[in-house]
Structures are given as C-alpha cells and as structure tokens.
Amino acid sequence: MDPQTQIELEAAAFRRLRKHLMEDRTDVQNIDMMNLTGFCRNCLGRWYQEAAAEKGIEMTKDEGREAFYGMTMDAWKANYQTDASDAKKAAFETAFEENVGTKD
C-alpha cells in the first residue's frame, strides 16, 4: 500500500470512530471509556489539538474537544452525560493518572 492510501484509510477510520462516538453511541460515557480503555472523547480531542499544533495550527483545548463532541463540552454534558457512581469516579482517578498523568 502506498503512503497516501494509508493516510486516507487511517483518516477514514478516524472519521468513522468520531461519528460512532458523536452520533451512534452518545450513551457511552467518557468515564466508562477512560476506565475501560484508558482514553475518552477528551483524550481524542487533546490528540487532535496536539496534531494541529505539530502542523503549526493554533487550537484551544475547547476547540479540540468540540471536534469530538460535535458541540461544546458543556452542551454535551447537558445532553448526554449522566451521573457517575463513587466507584466509577475512583476508578477514573486511577485510569486518568495511569494514562494521562496529572490533571491541569
């Protein structure tokens, strides 16, 4: 496979993942994703922001997140986020520390 085709396929898979999380599975909570996989929509938004920065494109954290929420994070929370149990919150703290580091 040539490099351009690989980039195009990877981009298509990325777009499909984003659609899946933004439209098909809005019921999946970020806390559950982080606890099970070590990443969530916020991580994807941060990775998007970091990739933009590598290309010299300025992007805020909120702009990166909006690329994955399809709306502001506050709107996402109001529409889709549910309350998490204390056990999930504790597991999140561990998963976040192991996969992301300290909170800023």
C-alpha positions in Angstrom: 0.0 0.0 0.0 1.3 3.4 -0.9 1.7 6.0 1.9 -1.1 8.3 0.6 -3.6 5.5 0.5 -2.6 4.5 4.1 -3.2 8.1 5.3 -6.6 8.2 3.5 -7.6 4.9 5.1 -6.5 6.0 8.5 -8.3 9.3 8.2 -11.5 7.4 7.1 -11.2 5.1 10.1 -10.7 8.1 12.4 -13.8 9.9 10.9 -15.8 6.7 11.5 -14.7 6.5 15.1 -15.6 10.1 15.6 -19.1 9.6 14.1 -19.6 6.5 16.2 -18.8 8.4 19.4 -20.6 11.6 18.4 -23.8 10.1 16.8 -24.1 6.4 17.2 -23.1 5.9 20.8 -23.9 9.0 22.7 -24.9 6.7 25.6 -21.3 5.7 26.2 -20.0 7.8 29.0 -16.5 9.2 29.0 -15.9 7.9 32.5 -16.6 4.4 31.3 -14.4 4.8 28.2 -11.5 6.0 30.4 -12.0 3.3 33.0 -12.1 0.5 30.4 -9.7 1.8 27.7 -7.6 4.5 29.1 -8.9 7.2 26.8 -12.1 9.1 26.2 -13.5 11.8 23.9 -11.5 14.4 25.8 -8.3 12.5 25.0 -9.2 12.3 21.4 -9.8 16.0 21.4 -6.4 16.6 23.0 -4.7 14.3 20.5 -6.4 16.3 17.7 -5.2 19.5 19.3 -1.7 18.2 19.6 -1.7 17.1 15.9 -2.8 20.5 14.9 0.0 22.1 17.0 2.5 19.9 15.2 1.3 21.4 11.9 1.6 24.9 13.3 -2.2 25.3 13.7 -3.3 27.0 16.9 -6.2 25.3 18.5 -7.6 25.6 22.1 -8.4 22.7 24.2 -12.1 23.5 23.8 -11.8 23.6 20.0 -10.1 20.2 20.0 -12.8 18.8 22.2 -15.6 20.3 20.1 -14.1 18.3 17.1 -15.0 15.2 19.0 -18.2 16.2 20.7 -19.7 17.9 17.7 -20.7 20.6 20.1 -19.3 22.3 23.1 -18.4 20.1 26.0 -20.9 21.9 28.2 -23.7 21.2 25.6 -22.5 17.5 25.5 -22.7 17.2 29.3 -26.2 18.8 29.4 -27.5 16.5 26.7 -25.7 13.2 27.3 -23.7 12.9 30.5 -25.1 11.0 33.4 -24.1 10.9 37.0 -21.3 8.5 37.9 -21.1 6.4 41.0 -18.4 7.0 43.5 -16.8 3.7 42.5 -16.6 4.9 38.8 -15.2 8.2 40.0 -12.5 6.4 42.0 -11.6 4.1 39.1 -11.4 7.2 36.8 -8.9 8.8 39.1 -6.7 5.8 38.8 -7.2 5.4 35.0 -6.6 9.1 34.4 -3.3 9.0 36.4 -2.1 5.9 34.6 -3.0 7.0 31.1 -2.9 10.8 31.1 -1.0 12.0 34.1 -1.8 14.7 36.5 -4.8 17.0 35.9 -4.1 20.5 34.9 
